[in-house]
Amino acid sequence: MSKTKSKNWLDNKVFAQLGAMFFITQTLGLYVATVLLIAGIEAKAFTDDINDPINAFFLIIEILIFTGILLLVLKYKKRGNFLWVIEGFAVFLTSFIVFSVLFWNDYLGLAAAVLILYYRYTHKKSVWFRNFVSIITIAGAGGLIGLALGIVPVLLFIILLSIYDLIAVFGTKHMVTIGKAVTKKNLAFTVSLPSKKHTFELGNGDLIIPLITAVSVYANGMFINNGLVAALVLGASFIGLVISIYLVGVKKFAMPALPPQTVLMLITIGLAILLGL
């Protein structure tokens, strides 16, 4: 075994950053969802019925279309300005949602969104601000989408997305291509976990999917204690993340985080149903 493969990339800093990033995104996203829920704001995906399974299929189709556009842009538009436009739209919209909730004022939320967008594009190379922007994007989008999906659609969605993730990483490998490109351009589609040994890049999906699932359980679940089950789901998801980071950092096996996260979240929800939580 070569020295590169035998070298352990993991250290306490990586796990500290991972834990902090996960805690902040999930807590902020749940807070956003809770405020929107209390305010009586109804979020809908593609149909009026949040429990309609067709919502899961429409979301997958939307992701496939978006991924196809990304691949075309990466292939034919080397400068990648269009990717910055896509990021800008997502950052502005989610920043407005998050800060309107935090400030309880739409005008202040709008002002914060404009300032964040301005700073982002005047400091494109800042990895830490990219992480900050990713956190806001994940919290805003995850909180809103979670409210729009019932338990059945969200479980169907994460299962289909996990299957797609495996195909995209190990089959077509186009997710690897996209990951390298967005990291090179420092786009806010990933979060960075740098250490002296190695810099880990975690896709936003690995943080937004557990948030969507937890918000769906919390807001739309039929459990005796939705909050407890949502917390357990997040705990299971974090374990899945740690497993993935371990496989990359120690075994040098590029395992996407979403499949183990999904398996553990499904087991947790199944046990919650069996135990009557």
C-alpha positions as CSV (number, residue, x, y, z in Angstrom):
1,M,0.0,0.0,0.0
2,S,1.4,3.4,-1.0
3,K,2.0,6.1,1.6
4,T,-0.8,8.2,0.1
5,K,-3.3,5.5,0.5
6,S,-2.1,4.5,4.0
7,K,-2.1,8.1,5.3
8,N,-4.9,9.0,7.6
9,W,-6.4,12.3,6.6
10,L,-8.7,12.6,9.6
11,D,-8.0,14.7,12.7
12,N,-10.1,16.3,15.4
13,K,-10.3,19.5,13.4
14,V,-12.2,17.8,10.7
15,F,-14.8,16.3,13.0
16,A,-15.1,19.6,15.0
17,Q,-15.9,21.4,11.7
18,L,-18.2,18.7,10.5
19,G,-20.1,18.7,13.8
20,A,-20.3,22.5,13.9
21,M,-21.4,22.8,10.3
22,F,-24.1,20.1,10.7
23,F,-25.4,21.6,14.0
24,I,-25.6,25.2,12.7
25,T,-27.3,24.3,9.4
26,Q,-29.9,21.9,10.9
27,T,-30.7,24.2,13.9
28,L,-31.0,27.3,11.7
29,G,-33.1,25.4,9.1
30,L,-35.4,24.0,11.8
31,Y,-35.8,27.5,13.3
32,V,-36.7,28.9,9.9
33,A,-39.2,26.1,9.3
34,T,-40.8,26.6,12.8
35,V,-41.3,30.3,12.3
36,L,-42.8,29.8,8.9
37,L,-45.1,27.1,10.4
38,I,-46.2,29.4,13.2
39,A,-46.8,32.2,10.8
40,G,-49.2,29.9,8.9
41,I,-47.2,30.1,5.6
42,E,-48.1,27.1,3.4
43,A,-45.3,25.7,1.3
44,K,-46.2,23.5,-1.6
45,A,-44.0,21.5,-3.9
46,F,-45.7,20.5,-7.2
47,T,-49.2,19.5,-6.1
48,D,-51.6,20.9,-3.6
49,D,-51.3,17.7,-1.5
50,I,-48.1,17.5,0.5
51,N,-48.6,13.8,0.9
52,D,-48.8,13.1,-2.8
53,P,-45.9,10.8,-3.8
54,I,-45.8,12.4,-7.2
55,N,-44.0,15.3,-5.6
56,A,-41.0,13.1,-5.0
57,F,-40.8,12.2,-8.7
58,F,-41.1,15.8,-9.8
59,L,-38.3,16.8,-7.4
60,I,-36.0,14.1,-8.9
61,I,-36.9,15.2,-12.4
62,E,-36.1,18.8,-11.4
63,I,-32.7,17.7,-10.0
64,L,-31.9,15.7,-13.2
65,I,-32.7,18.6,-15.4
66,F,-30.6,21.0,-13.3
67,T,-27.7,18.5,-13.3
68,G,-28.0,18.2,-17.1
69,I,-27.8,22.0,-17.4
70,L,-24.7,22.1,-15.1
71,L,-22.9,19.5,-17.2
72,L,-23.7,21.4,-20.4
73,V,-22.5,24.6,-18.9
74,L,-19.3,23.0,-17.7
75,K,-18.7,21.5,-21.1
76,Y,-19.4,24.5,-23.3
77,K,-19.0,27.5,-21.1
78,K,-15.5,27.3,-19.6
79,R,-15.7,30.6,-17.8
80,G,-18.6,29.4,-15.8
81,N,-20.4,32.8,-15.4
82,F,-23.8,31.1,-15.8
83,L,-23.0,29.0,-12.7
84,W,-22.4,32.2,-10.7
85,V,-25.8,33.4,-11.9
86,I,-27.4,30.2,-10.7
87,E,-25.7,30.5,-7.4
88,G,-26.6,34.2,-7.1
89,F,-30.3,33.4,-7.6
90,A,-30.2,30.7,-4.9
91,V,-28.2,32.8,-2.5
92,F,-30.4,35.8,-2.8
93,L,-33.7,33.9,-2.4
94,T,-32.6,31.8,0.5
95,S,-30.9,34.7,2.3
96,F,-34.1,36.7,2.0
97,I,-36.1,33.8,3.5
98,V,-33.6,33.2,6.4
99,F,-33.0,36.8,7.4
100,S,-36.6,37.8,7.0
101,V,-37.3,35.1,9.6
102,L,-34.4,36.1,11.8
103,F,-35.2,39.8,11.8
104,W,-39.0,39.3,11.6
105,N,-39.0,42.0,8.9
106,D,-39.1,41.5,5.1
107,Y,-37.3,44.8,4.4
108,L,-34.4,43.9,6.7
109,G,-34.3,40.4,5.1
110,L,-34.1,42.0,1.7
111,A,-31.3,44.3,2.8
112,A,-29.4,41.4,4.3
113,A,-29.8,39.4,1.1
114,V,-28.5,42.2,-1.0
115,L,-25.5,42.8,1.3
116,I,-24.6,39.0,1.3
117,L,-24.9,38.8,-2.5
118,Y,-22.6,41.9,-2.9
119,Y,-20.0,40.6,-0.4
120,R,-20.1,37.2,-2.0
121,Y,-19.3,38.5,-5.5
122,T,-16.6,40.9,-4.2
123,H,-14.9,38.1,-2.3
124,K,-15.3,35.1,-4.6
125,K,-12.2,33.4,-3.4
126,S,-13.1,33.4,0.3
127,V,-13.7,29.8,1.3
128,W,-15.1,30.7,4.7
129,F,-17.6,33.1,3.3
130,R,-18.5,30.4,0.7
131,N,-19.2,28.1,3.7
132,F,-21.3,30.9,5.3
133,V,-23.3,31.3,2.1
134,S,-23.8,27.6,1.8
135,I,-25.1,27.4,5.4
136,I,-27.7,30.1,4.6
137,T,-28.7,28.4,1.3
138,I,-29.1,25.0,3.0
139,A,-31.1,26.4,5.9
140,G,-33.5,28.4,3.7
141,A,-34.1,25.9,1.0
142,G,-34.2,22.9,3.4
143,G,-36.6,24.5,5.8
144,L,-39.0,25.5,3.0
145,I,-38.9,22.2,1.0
146,G,-39.3,20.2,4.2
147,L,-42.6,22.0,4.9
148,A,-43.8,21.2,1.4
149,L,-43.4,17.4,1.7
150,G,-45.2,14.9,3.7
151,I,-43.5,11.8,5.2
152,V,-44.2,9.4,2.3
153,P,-43.0,11.8,-0.5
154,V,-39.9,12.7,1.5
155,L,-38.9,9.1,2.2
156,L,-39.5,8.2,-1.5
157,F,-37.5,11.2,-2.5
158,I,-34.4,10.4,-0.4
159,I,-34.5,6.8,-1.5
160,L,-34.6,7.7,-5.2
161,L,-32.0,10.4,-4.7
162,S,-29.6,8.0,-2.9
163,I,-29.9,5.5,-5.8
164,Y,-29.2,8.4,-8.2
165,D,-26.2,9.5,-6.1
166,L,-24.7,6.0,-6.3
167,I,-25.1,5.9,-10.1
168,A,-23.8,9.4,-10.5
169,V,-20.6,8.7,-8.4
170,F,-19.8,5.1,-9.3
171,G,-21.6,4.7,-12.7
172,T,-21.6,7.7,-14.9
173,K,-19.2,9.5,-12.5
174,H,-20.6,12.9,-13.6
175,M,-21.1,13.9,-10.0
176,V,-17.4,13.7,-9.5
177,T,-16.9,16.0,-12.5
178,I,-19.4,18.5,-11.1
179,G,-17.8,18.3,-7.7
180,K,-14.4,19.1,-9.0
181,A,-15.6,22.0,-11.1
182,V,-17.6,23.8,-8.5
183,T,-14.8,23.4,-5.9
184,K,-12.3,24.8,-8.4
185,K,-14.6,27.8,-9.0
186,N,-15.3,28.1,-5.2
187,L,-19.0,28.0,-5.8
188,A,-21.4,27.6,-2.9
189,F,-22.6,24.2,-3.9
190,T,-20.3,22.5,-1.3
191,V,-18.9,23.3,2.1
192,S,-15.2,23.0,2.8
193,L,-13.7,21.2,5.8
194,P,-10.0,22.1,5.6
195,S,-7.3,20.7,7.8
196,K,-3.5,20.4,7.7
197,K,-3.8,16.8,6.2
198,H,-6.6,17.2,3.7
199,T,-9.4,19.4,2.6
200,F,-12.8,17.6,2.6
201,E,-15.6,19.0,0.4
202,L,-19.1,18.1,1.5
203,G,-21.9,18.6,-1.0
204,N,-24.7,20.8,0.1
205,G,-27.1,17.9,-0.5
206,D,-25.5,15.9,2.3
207,L,-26.7,18.7,4.7
208,I,-29.9,19.7,3.1
209,I,-31.4,16.2,2.7
210,P,-31.4,15.4,6.5
211,L,-32.8,18.9,7.1
212,I,-35.7,18.4,4.6
213,T,-36.4,15.0,6.2
214,A,-36.3,16.3,9.8
215,V,-38.5,19.3,8.9
216,S,-41.0,17.0,7.2
217,V,-41.1,14.8,10.2
218,Y,-41.4,17.7,12.6
219,A,-44.0,19.7,10.7
220,N,-46.0,17.0,8.9
221,G,-45.3,13.8,10.9
222,M,-48.0,11.7,12.6
223,F,-45.8,10.6,15.5
224,I,-46.7,11.1,19.1
225,N,-43.5,13.3,19.5
226,N,-42.6,14.7,16.1
227,G,-39.8,16.8,17.6
228,L,-38.1,13.8,19.2
229,V,-38.2,11.7,16.0
230,A,-36.9,14.6,14.0
231,A,-33.9,14.9,16.4
232,L,-33.3,11.2,16.1
233,V,-33.4,11.4,12.3
234,L,-30.8,14.1,12.4
235,G,-28.6,12.1,14.7
236,A,-28.8,9.1,12.4
237,S,-28.0,11.3,9.4
238,F,-24.9,12.7,11.2
239,I,-23.6,9.2,11.9
240,G,-24.0,8.5,8.1
241,L,-21.9,11.6,7.4
242,V,-19.2,10.4,9.8
243,I,-19.1,7.0,8.1
244,S,-18.7,8.6,4.8
245,I,-15.9,10.9,6.0
246,Y,-14.2,8.0,7.6
247,L,-14.3,5.9,4.4
248,V,-12.8,8.9,2.5
249,G,-10.2,9.9,5.1
250,V,-9.0,6.5,6.2
251,K,-9.9,4.0,3.6
252,K,-9.6,6.4,0.6
253,F,-13.0,5.1,-0.6
254,A,-15.1,7.9,-2.1
255,M,-18.4,6.8,-0.7
256,P,-21.2,9.4,-1.2
257,A,-22.6,10.4,2.1
258,L,-26.3,10.3,1.1
259,P,-26.8,6.5,0.8
260,P,-25.6,5.7,4.4
261,Q,-27.5,8.7,5.7
262,T,-30.7,7.6,4.0
263,V,-30.3,4.0,5.3
264,L,-29.9,5.2,8.8
265,M,-32.7,7.7,8.6
266,L,-35.1,5.1,7.2
267,I,-34.1,2.7,10.0
268,T,-34.7,5.4,12.6
269,I,-38.1,6.3,11.2
270,G,-39.0,2.6,11.0
271,L,-38.0,2.0,14.6
272,A,-39.9,5.2,15.7
273,I,-43.1,3.7,14.1
274,L,-42.6,0.3,15.7
275,L,-41.9,1.8,19.1
276,G,-44.8,4.2,18.9
277,L,-42.7,7.3,19.5
